[in-house]
């Protein structure tokens, strides 16, 4: 049968409906179902411009199912109204860019290639306000309709004219296009208008905020939950608008006021006490804040992305237009009132870029000697030196360069010996032709906006308990309670008495002493009963006389005995919670209940943290091995690390070991730098000069570091082969190369050597470990595995 169909060029057509077309009309086990009826066509019909489908209908009287062959058009012509976009119609240089985007996607298999952006809503056409340009635009729209069948809806389309287009020309153009004329419209959520945007134009932000608050108001939320909602939802509302438009400051101030009231508002809607200032709450978590942020500061940081793209994309249309109009005024910081809003956004973004960028020198024509950053990570004006400029006018680095190299006599005349030696270490890249900006920190895990925001959000870290307290894994509510203790912001009776909200300050539990922060943590009788019970059950928690002793003990045991510290913190929190229950409800929980509940809190969090390692640093990966692992047989493993001091002294180090963990070779390099991530990268690159001939006899090499961002970057570049020919070409001599990230505790050997390299460079090349200096006993300890 198959051979007959093939010889006669017959092919079966696909079907829809019931699978079987014949039945013997019997029941149970005697029932037979078969597909006896089929439809066949030849190859010419099968490859025609029609879609062939066989439909199986339901059986009624006959034992066979009726079948129908449907012949459908493959490309039905559908007319739909859309809006069309064609940017830079009159700009000739954009032709290649538009052509590339135009040919990106298919409308259909036989049609022309066009971008799917043409089918999006709210698309804009930019054109010159002249008869000839408008006729070309109209012709493009007609051609687009003929190609795709997508008709432009004139009733939904509008036109916005510039300020200098006269009334007569507006009427002619509007009549030609048959579009309505408007003074403003919304595009991608931003209002496009020729006037300055006011408070009313951004009222929608406040309206959205109140709408969300009305939804959340019906729910019982803790202060910790409110802080999370404010940080992730409310404060994020003006982010987009503040980045791309001149958002009025009053909008941001009103939004922050709403957020403050929402956080401290009581359950019944009454206004509550603001226990901690908004400035303190806006500090980063590792500096003692709650990780909130000021909307005004964040919008400036976000605009740094626009400025960074402006300076890096030299061939962009925006760069060409602004460079021709404003020249170097952007870098000079000029801010006249009549400059455009776009220029003001870029100018503010450039000011935010200054602390996080430095100049890579080529000719020094754009770099000021004293105001710009080109030596390490600070400008000379920010250095603690006694350098005084010769003139009040701008003095550029090009005056210090002669024939592509440093003018040493002039450097000696202007700067001291140490600064001159530092300048002479800087390379002049004549191949690039122009001075280029580069980020001060590379592979830090932060975006440009993140680095800019971090630069302006730096606070004093004095008496910050959060550096060690974060190691105690606590519930969010307990963590917030202790944060308020550190800020002296819990509503004790003494606190309320000081604010004239209570007549007396004695403890409500009958302790006959003033209830202050120290009493809540140490001397309360109820808490002492709870601690006694916990000690009776086998937990060793000391009794404290004052607040200072309590904090010192917590700091001491936070890392080594985190379970006991967590138990004590939970016990204090539950004791305080029971105290509040006594005040508001007239009854208090028993000491046994509080102690057992504290154990439950601690055990649950301890089990959770058992599966998720507590690495709080952003560059540390999770679920890594908790011990150093030797490489496979006949493999070589290298551990690298870097160390950096605030004085810019830096050290690079690497430790080579074999499959038995034996020490083979170690090196340390002293240098000067400012970026720890860059140093971690240089530590890997420095392996090229440290490799010995006997090392290439190993089958493979494993390179380990404790910075996950750097290891990830090296892995990606190694897979792509971008830097193999330069810094890592020596790795081609190995059959296998692996880059691995480990935790810092497993990289102690390389870290110790990196700290040692801060003082001087060194290397020990001897398989016999006897020549290693005695003060490097840590090498022997870890090598003897």
C-alpha positions in Angstrom: 0.0 0.0 0.0 2.8 2.4 0.9 4.6 1.7 -2.3 1.4 2.4 -4.3 1.0 5.8 -2.6 4.6 6.7 -3.3 4.5 5.7 -6.9 1.3 7.7 -7.5 2.7 10.8 -5.6 0.0 10.8 -3.0 0.4 12.2 0.5 -1.9 12.1 3.5 -3.4 15.4 4.7 -3.5 16.2 8.4 -6.7 16.0 10.3 -8.6 17.4 13.2 -11.4 15.8 15.2 -12.0 12.2 16.4 -9.0 9.9 15.8 -11.0 6.9 14.5 -13.4 7.1 11.5 -15.1 3.6 11.7 -16.8 1.5 14.4 -18.5 -1.9 14.3 -21.3 -0.5 16.5 -20.8 -3.2 19.2 -20.2 -2.8 22.9 -17.7 -3.8 25.6 -14.9 -6.2 24.4 -16.5 -6.8 21.0 -16.2 -3.1 20.1 -13.7 -2.3 17.3 -12.4 1.2 16.3 -10.3 1.8 13.2 -9.2 4.8 11.1 -10.3 3.5 7.7 -11.1 6.8 6.0 -8.2 9.0 4.9 -7.6 11.9 2.5 -4.7 11.9 0.0 -3.4 14.7 -2.3 -0.5 15.0 -4.7 2.7 17.0 -4.0 1.6 19.9 -6.2 -1.6 20.4 -4.1 0.3 19.9 -0.9 2.8 22.7 -1.7 0.2 25.2 -3.0 -0.5 28.5 -1.3 -3.4 27.0 0.6 -3.6 25.3 3.9 -5.2 21.8 3.6 -7.0 20.4 6.6 -9.2 17.3 6.9 -12.0 17.5 9.5 -13.5 14.3 11.0 -17.2 14.9 11.8 -19.2 13.0 14.4 -20.9 9.7 13.4 -24.7 9.8 13.2 -26.4 7.0 11.2 -23.5 5.4 9.4 -20.7 3.4 11.0 -18.2 5.8 9.2 -17.4 9.4 10.2 -18.0 12.0 7.5 -14.8 13.7 6.5 -14.4 17.2 5.0 -11.4 18.7 3.2 -11.0 22.4 4.0 -8.9 24.6 1.7 -7.9 27.7 3.5 -5.9 30.8 2.5 -2.4 30.7 4.1 -1.9 34.4 4.3 -5.3 36.1 5.1 -5.2 39.9 4.7 -6.2 41.6 7.9 -6.7 45.3 8.1 -5.9 46.8 11.6 -5.4 50.3 12.7 -2.0 51.0 14.4 0.3 53.9 15.2 3.6 54.1 13.4 7.2 55.2 14.3 10.0 56.2 12.1 12.6 58.3 14.0 15.1 60.6 12.3 13.4 60.5 8.9 15.3 63.5 7.7 18.7 62.4 9.2 20.8 60.8 6.5 23.5 59.4 8.9 20.8 57.2 10.5 20.0 55.3 7.3 22.3 52.3 8.1 21.0 52.0 11.6 17.3 52.2 10.5 18.0 49.7 7.7 19.6 47.2 10.2 16.6 47.4 12.5 14.2 47.4 9.6 15.5 44.0 8.4 15.5 42.3 11.8 12.1 40.4 11.8 9.6 39.0 9.3 6.0 40.0 8.9 5.5 36.7 7.0 7.7 34.3 5.1 7.1 35.9 1.7 6.9 39.5 2.8 9.6 42.1 3.5 11.7 42.1 6.7 10.6 44.8 9.1 11.0 45.4 12.8 8.2 44.4 15.2 8.5 47.8 16.8 6.4 49.1 14.0 3.4 47.2 15.5 3.8 48.8 19.0 1.4 51.4 20.3 2.4 55.1 21.0 5.0 55.4 18.4 6.5 58.8 17.3 7.6 60.2 14.0 10.2 63.1 14.1 10.3 65.2 11.0 11.0 68.7 9.7 8.0 71.0 9.6 8.0 71.5 5.8 5.7 70.4 2.9 8.2 68.2 1.3 9.1 66.4 4.5 5.5 65.8 5.4 4.7 64.4 1.9 7.6 61.9 2.4 6.2 60.9 5.8 2.8 60.4 4.3 4.2 58.3 1.5 6.0 56.1 4.0 2.8 55.5 5.9 1.0 54.6 2.7 3.8 52.2 1.7 3.7 50.7 5.1 0.0 50.1 4.8 0.5 48.5 1.4 3.2 46.2 2.7 1.6 45.0 5.9 -2.1 45.9 5.8 -1.7 47.9 9.0 -3.7 51.2 8.6 -2.8 54.2 10.7 -5.8 55.4 12.7 -6.1 59.2 12.0 -8.5 59.7 14.8 -6.0 58.4 17.4 -3.0 60.1 15.8 -1.9 63.6 16.7 0.8 66.2 15.9 2.9 68.4 18.1 4.7 71.4 16.6 7.7 73.3 17.7 7.6 76.8 19.1 9.0 78.4 15.9 6.5 76.9 13.5 4.1 79.6 12.3 0.3 79.2 12.4 -0.2 79.1 8.7 2.3 76.2 8.2 0.7 74.3 11.1 -2.7 74.4 9.3 -1.3 73.2 6.0 0.6 70.3 7.6 -2.3 69.3 9.7 -4.6 69.3 6.7 -2.1 67.3 4.7 -1.8 64.6 7.3 -5.4 64.8 8.6 -4.2 64.5 12.2 -5.3 66.6 15.1 -3.0 69.2 16.6 -2.1 68.9 20.3 0.1 70.9 22.8 1.2 67.8 24.8 1.0 64.0 24.8 2.3 61.0 26.8 5.0 58.8 25.4 6.3 55.8 27.3 4.7 57.2 30.5 6.5 60.6 30.1 4.5 63.8 29.2 6.0 65.4 26.1 5.3 69.1 26.0 7.0 72.4 25.1 6.5 73.9 28.5 8.2 73.2 31.8 6.6 70.4 33.7 4.8 71.3 37.0 3.6 69.6 40.1 0.2 68.8 38.5 1.9 66.8 35.7 3.2 64.3 38.2 0.2 64.2 40.5 -0.3 60.6 39.3 2.7 59.5 41.5 0.9 60.7 44.6 -2.4 59.2 43.4 -0.7 55.8 42.9 0.8 56.1 46.4 -2.6 56.7 48.1 -4.2 54.0 46.0 -1.6 51.5 47.3 -2.0 52.8 50.9 -5.7 52.2 50.7 -5.2 48.6 49.7 -2.6 48.0 52.4 -4.6 49.9 55.1 -7.0 47.0 55.5 -4.1 44.6 56.4 -2.3 44.3 59.7 1.3 45.1 59.0 4.3 45.2 61.3 6.8 48.1 61.1 9.3 45.7 59.5 6.7 44.8 56.8 5.9 48.5 56.2 9.6 49.3 55.8 9.9 46.5 53.2 6.8 47.8 51.3 8.1 51.4 51.4 11.6 50.4 50.1 10.4 48.1 47.3 7.2 49.8 46.2 6.5 53.3 47.3 10.0 54.8 46.9 10.4 53.1 43.6 7.4 54.9 42.0 9.2 58.1 41.0 12.3 56.3 39.8 11.4 56.2 36.1 10.0 59.7 36.1 12.9 61.2 38.0 15.4 59.7 35.7 14.0 60.9 32.4 12.4 64.2 33.4 12.8 67.2 35.7 10.7 66.0 38.6 9.6 68.8 41.0 11.3 68.5 44.4 7.9 69.0 46.1 6.6 65.8 44.7 9.5 63.9 46.2 9.2 65.6 49.5 5.5 64.8 49.7 6.1 61.2 48.8 8.8 60.9 51.6 6.4 62.5 54.1 3.7 59.9 53.1 6.2 57.1 53.6 7.2 58.3 57.0 3.7 58.6 58.2 2.8 55.1 56.8 5.8 53.5 58.6 5.0 54.9 62.1 1.2 55.1 61.8 -0.7 53.0 64.4 -3.0 50.1 63.6 -6.2 52.1 64.0 -4.9 54.9 61.6 -3.8 57.3 64.3 -0.5 59.1 63.8 2.4 57.5 65.8 5.7 58.7 67.2 8.6 58.8 64.7 11.1 57.0 66.9 14.0 57.3 64.4 14.7 60.1 62.0 14.3 59.6 58.2 18.0 60.4 57.7 19.0 57.5 59.9 16.6 55.1 58.2 18.0 56.1 54.8 21.5 54.9 55.7 22.6 51.6 54.2 22.0 48.5 56.4 25.7 47.9 56.9 26.0 51.5 58.3 23.2 51.2 60.8 20.2 52.2 58.7 17.3 50.3 57.3 18.3 50.5 53.6 15.7 53.2 52.6 16.8 56.1 50.4 16.1 59.6 49.6 14.2 60.0 46.3 16.1 63.3 45.5 19.5 61.6 46.0 18.5 58.5 44.0 17.2 60.4 41.0 20.5 62.2 40.7 22.4 58.8 40.8 20.1 57.3 38.2 20.8 60.2 35.8 24.5 59.2 35.9 23.6 56.3 33.6 22.5 58.8 31.0 25.7 60.8 31.3 27.8 57.7 31.2 26.2 56.5 27.9 26.5 60.0 26.5 30.3 60.0 27.0 30.9 56.4 26.0 28.7 56.3 22.8 30.7 58.8 20.7 28.8 57.9 17.5 25.3 58.4 18.9 22.9 61.1 17.5 22.6 62.6 21.0 26.3 63.0 21.3 26.6 64.7 17.9 23.7 67.1 18.5 24.8 68.1 22.1 28.5 68.3 21.3 27.7 70.8 18.5 25.4 72.9 20.6 27.0 72.9 24.0 30.6 71.9 23.2 32.5 71.5 26.5 30.0 73.3 28.7 28.7 70.1 30.1 32.1 69.2 31.6 32.6 72.8 32.8 29.4 72.6 34.9 27.7 75.6 33.3 24.0 75.5 34.2 22.1 78.4 32.6 18.4 78.7 33.0 17.7 78.7 29.3 19.4 75.4 28.7 17.1 72.5 27.6 15.8 70.0 30.2 17.7 67.2 28.5 21.0 69.1 28.9 20.1 69.7 32.6 19.6 66.0 33.1 22.9 65.2 31.6 24.7 67.9 33.5 23.4 66.6 36.8 24.3 63.0 35.8 27.9 64.2 34.9 28.2 65.8 38.4 27.3 62.4 39.9 29.8 60.7 37.7 32.8 62.7 38.9 33.4 60.7 42.2 33.3 57.3 40.4 35.3 57.9 37.2 38.9 58.7 36.4 40.7 59.6 33.2 42.8 57.3 31.1 45.4 59.6 29.6 46.2 59.8 25.9 47.2 63.5 25.3 45.9 65.2 28.5 44.0 67.9 26.6 40.7 67.4 28.4 42.1 66.6 31.9 42.6 69.3 34.5 45.6 68.6 36.7 44.1 69.7 40.0 40.3 69.2 39.6 40.0 65.9 37.6 40.8 62.4 38.8 43.8 60.9 36.9 46.1 59.8 39.7 44.7 56.8 41.6 41.1 57.4 42.6 41.1 61.1 43.8 41.8 64.5 42.3 44.9 66.3 43.6 42.6 68.9 45.3 41.2 66.1 47.5 44.7 64.8 48.4 46.3 65.8 51.7 49.2 67.6 50.0 50.7 71.0 49.9 50.5 71.4 46.2 49.4 74.9 45.1 48.5 75.6 41.4 50.6 78.2 39.7 47.6 80.0 38.1 44.0 80.3 39.0 42.9 79.3 35.4 42.5 75.7 34.4 45.8 73.9 34.1 45.7 70.7 31.9 47.8 67.6 32.0 49.0 68.1 28.4 51.3 70.8 29.9 53.1 68.0 31.7 53.5 65.7 28.7 56.3 66.2 26.0 56.5 64.0 22.9 54.3 61.3 24.3 56.1 61.0 27.6 56.2 62.7 31.0 58.1 66.0 31.3 60.1 65.1 34.3 61.7 68.5 35.0 58.3 70.2 35.0 56.9 67.5 37.3 59.7 68.0 39.8 59.1 71.7 39.7 55.5 71.3 40.6 55.2 68.2 42.8 57.1 66.4 45.5 59.3 63.4 45.0 56.8 60.8 46.0 54.0 62.3 43.9 56.3 62.5 40.9 57.3 58.8 41.3 53.6 58.0 41.4 52.8 60.0 38.3 55.7 58.4 36.4 54.1 55.0 36.9 51.0 56.1 34.9 50.9 54.9 31.3 50.2 57.4 28.5 48.0 55.6 25.9 48.9 57.4 22.7 47.2 54.8 20.5 43.7 55.8 21.6 44.2 59.4 20.5 41.9 61.0 23.0 41.5 61.0 26.8 38.8 58.5 27.9 36.8 58.2 31.0 36.8 54.9 32.9 35.2 53.7 36.1 37.3 53.9 39.3 36.0 50.4 40.3 35.7 47.5 38.0 33.7 44.3 38.5 32.4 45.6 41.8 29.0 44.0 41.2 27.4 47.5 41.1 25.9 49.4 38.2 27.0 52.9 37.4 24.0 54.3 39.2 24.7 52.0 42.2 28.3 53.3 42.4 27.1 56.9 42.1 24.5 56.4 44.8 27.0 54.7 47.1 29.4 57.6 46.7 26.9 60.2 47.8 25.4 58.0 50.5 28.5 57.4 52.5 28.0 58.0 56.2 30.1 57.9 59.4 30.4 54.4 60.7 31.3 55.2 64.3 29.7 53.1 66.9 28.0 50.9 64.3 26.9 47.6 65.8 25.6 46.2 62.6 29.0 45.0 61.3 28.9 42.2 63.8 25.2 42.0 64.8 24.3 40.9 61.2 26.1 37.5 61.9 23.3 36.7 64.4 20.5 35.3 62.2 17.3 36.7 63.6 13.6 37.0 62.5 12.8 40.3 60.7 10.7 41.5 63.7 13.4 40.6 66.2 16.1 42.3 64.1 14.1 45.5 63.8 13.5 45.5 67.6 17.3 45.3 68.3 18.0 47.9 65.7 15.6 50.2 67.6 17.5 49.3 70.8 20.8 50.4 69.2 19.1 53.7 68.2 17.6 54.1 71.7 14.2 54.2 70.1 12.1 51.6 71.9 9.1 53.2 73.8 10.2 52.5 77.4 8.4 54.4 80.2 11.5 56.6 80.6 11.5 57.4 76.9 7.8 58.3 77.1 8.3 60.3 80.3 11.0 62.3 78.7 8.6 63.2 75.9 6.0 64.1 78.5 3.7 61.3 77.4 3.7 59.6 80.9 3.8 60.8 84.5 6.2 58.2 85.8 9.0 56.1 84.4 8.9 53.0 86.6 8.7 49.5 85.2 5.1 48.3 84.7 6.1 44.8 86.0 6.7 46.0 89.5 10.5 46.1 89.4 10.4 49.4 91.4 13.1 50.8 89.1 13.1 53.1 86.1 12.3 51.3 82.9 15.0 52.4 80.5 16.9 50.6 77.7 19.4 49.0 80.2 16.5 47.7 82.3 14.8 46.0 79.4 18.1 44.2 78.3 19.6 43.3 81.6 17.9 44.0 85.0 14.2 43.3 84.5 13.0 40.6 86.9 10.9 38.9 84.2 13.8 38.6 81.9 16.0 37.2 84.7 13.4 34.5 85.3 13.5 33.6 81.6 17.3 33.5 81.5 17.4 31.3 84.7 15.0 28.8 83.0 17.2 28.7 79.8 20.3 28.1 81.9 18.5 25.4 83.8 17.7 23.7 80.5 21.4 23.7 79.6 22.0 27.0 77.8 24.9 29.1 79.2 23.7 32.7 79.1 25.4 35.2 81.5 23.6 37.8 83.5 24.6 41.4 82.7 24.9 44.3 85.0 24.6 47.1 82.4 24.0 47.8 78.7 27.8 47.9 77.8 28.5 44.4 79.2 25.5 43.0 77.2 26.7 44.5 73.9 30.3 43.4 74.5 29.2 39.8 75.1 27.0 39.8 72.0 29.8 41.1 69.9 32.2 38.5 71.3 29.9 35.5 70.7 28.2 36.7 67.5 30.5 34.8 65.2 31.6 31.8 67.3 28.4 31.1 69.4 25.7 32.6 67.2 23.1 30.1 68.4 23.4 31.3 72.0 23.4 35.0 71.0 20.3 34.4 68.8 18.6 32.7 71.8 19.3 35.6 74.1 18.1 38.2 71.5 14.9 36.2 71.0 14.3 36.0 74.7 14.7 39.8 75.1 12.3 40.4 72.3 9.6 38.0 73.6 10.0 39.4 77.1 9.3 42.9 75.6 6.4 41.6 73.6 4.9 40.0 76.8 5.4 43.4 78.6 3.4 45.2 75.9 0.6 42.6 76.2 0.4 43.2 80.0 0.1 47.0 79.4 -2.5 46.9 76.6 -4.4 43.7 77.5 -3.9 43.4 81.2 -2.3 39.9 81.1 1.2 38.6 80.6 2.7 35.3 79.4 4.5 33.0 81.8 8.3 32.8 81.9 8.2 29.1 80.8 6.2 30.1 77.7 8.6 32.9 76.8 11.7 30.7 77.2 10.3 27.8 75.2 9.1 30.2 72.5 12.6 31.7 72.3 14.0 28.3 71.7 11.5 27.7 68.9 12.4 31.0 67.3 16.1 30.1 67.4 15.8 26.5 66.2 13.7 27.5 63.2 16.1 30.1 62.0 19.1 27.9 62.8 17.7 25.1 60.6 17.0 27.6 57.8 20.5 29.1 57.9 22.0 25.6 57.9 21.0 25.4 54.2 21.9 28.9 53.4 25.4 30.0 54.4 25.6 33.4 56.0 27.9 35.2 53.6 26.8 38.9 53.8 29.4 40.2 51.4 28.0 40.7 47.8 31.1 39.1 46.3 30.8 35.8 48.3 28.9 32.9 46.7 26.6 30.7 48.7 26.7 26.9 49.3 30.5 26.7 48.7 32.7 24.0 50.2 33.6 24.6 53.9 37.2 23.4 53.5 40.0 23.6 51.0 39.9 20.7 48.6 42.9 19.3 46.8 42.9 19.0 43.0 42.7 15.7 41.1 45.8 13.6 40.7 48.4 15.2 38.4 46.7 18.5 38.6 47.9 21.9 39.9 45.8 24.2 42.1 46.6 28.0 42.6 44.9 30.1 45.2 45.1 33.8 44.6 44.1 36.8 46.7 44.8 40.5 47.1 45.0 42.9 50.0 44.5 46.7 50.1 45.0 49.4 52.7 43.5 52.9 52.8 47.0 54.3 52.0 46.8 52.6 48.6 49.4 50.0 49.6 48.4 46.8 47.9 49.6 43.2 47.8 49.0 40.3 45.3 49.7 36.7 46.2 49.4 33.2 44.8 49.9 29.8 46.4 50.6 26.7 44.2 49.8 23.2 45.6 49.5 19.7 44.2 46.9 16.9 44.6 48.3 16.0 48.1 48.1 19.6 49.3 51.8 20.0 49.4 53.2 23.5 49.1 55.1 24.0 45.8 55.5 27.7 45.1 54.3 31.0 46.6 54.7 34.6 45.4 53.8 38.0 46.6 53.9 41.3 44.7 53.9 44.7 46.3 52.1 47.5 44.3 50.0 50.6 44.6 46.3 50.6 43.7 42.9 51.8 44.8 40.4 49.1 43.6 40.3 45.8 45.4 38.4 44.1 42.6 41.0 45.2 40.0 43.7 43.8 42.3 42.0 40.5 42.5 42.0 40.4 38.7 45.7 41.5 38.6 46.5 38.6 40.9 45.2 36.2 38.3 47.0 38.0 35.5 50.2 38.0 37.4 50.3 34.2 37.2 51.7 34.5 33.7 55.1 35.9 34.9 55.2 33.4 37.9 54.8 30.2 35.9 57.8 27.8 35.9 58.6 25.2 33.3 58.0 22.2 35.6 54.4 23.5 36.2 53.4 22.8 32.6 54.0 19.0 33.1 50.6 18.8 35.0 47.5 17.8 33.1 45.3 20.6 34.3 45.2 23.7 36.5 42.6 25.0 38.9 42.6 28.8 39.8 40.7 29.7 42.9 39.7 33.1 44.3 37.2 34.4 46.9 35.7 37.2 44.7 32.8 35.7 42.8 32.5 38.7 40.5 36.1 38.4 39.3 35.9 34.6 38.9 32.7 34.9 36.9 34.3 37.6 34.7 37.3 35.4 34.1 35.2 32.4 33.3 33.1 34.3 30.7 36.1 35.9 29.0 38.0 32.6 29.0 35.0 30.9 27.3 34.8 33.7 24.7 38.6 33.7 24.2 38.8 37.6 24.4 41.9 37.8 26.5 43.6 34.5 26.0 46.1 36.1 23.6 47.3 38.6 26.2 47.1 37.9 29.9 46.1 34.2 30.1 47.7 32.8 27.0 50.0 30.6 29.2 46.9 28.5 30.1 46.9 27.1 26.6 49.7 24.8 27.7 47.4 23.0 30.0 44.9 20.4 28.8 42.3 21.5 31.3 41.7 24.9 33.0 39.1 25.5 35.7 38.3 28.7 37.5 36.6 28.2 40.9 35.2 30.5 43.6 35.7 29.6 47.3 34.8 31.3 50.6 37.3 33.5 52.3 37.9 31.1 55.2 39.2 28.5 52.6 41.6 31.1 51.1 43.4 32.0 54.3 46.8 30.9 52.9 46.7 33.3 49.9 45.2 36.1 52.0 48.0 35.8 54.5 50.6 36.0 51.7 48.8 39.0 50.2 49.0 40.8 53.6 52.7 39.9 53.8 53.2 41.4 50.3 52.0 44.8 51.5 55.5 45.3 52.9 57.7 43.8 50.2 57.6 41.4 47.2 58.8 37.8 47.7 58.8 34.3 46.2 59.8 30.9 47.4 60.4 28.3 44.7 61.4 24.9 46.3 59.3 21.8 46.8 61.3 21.2 50.0 59.4 23.3 52.4 62.4 23.7 54.7 63.4 27.0 53.1 60.1 28.7 53.9 60.6 31.3 56.7 59.5 30.2 60.2 56.8 32.9 60.5 54.9 31.2 57.6 53.9 28.2 59.7 50.4 28.7 58.5 51.6 27.3 55.2 52.7 24.1 56.9 49.5 23.7 58.8 47.2 23.9 55.8 49.5 21.9 53.6 49.7 18.9 55.9 46.3 17.5 55.0 
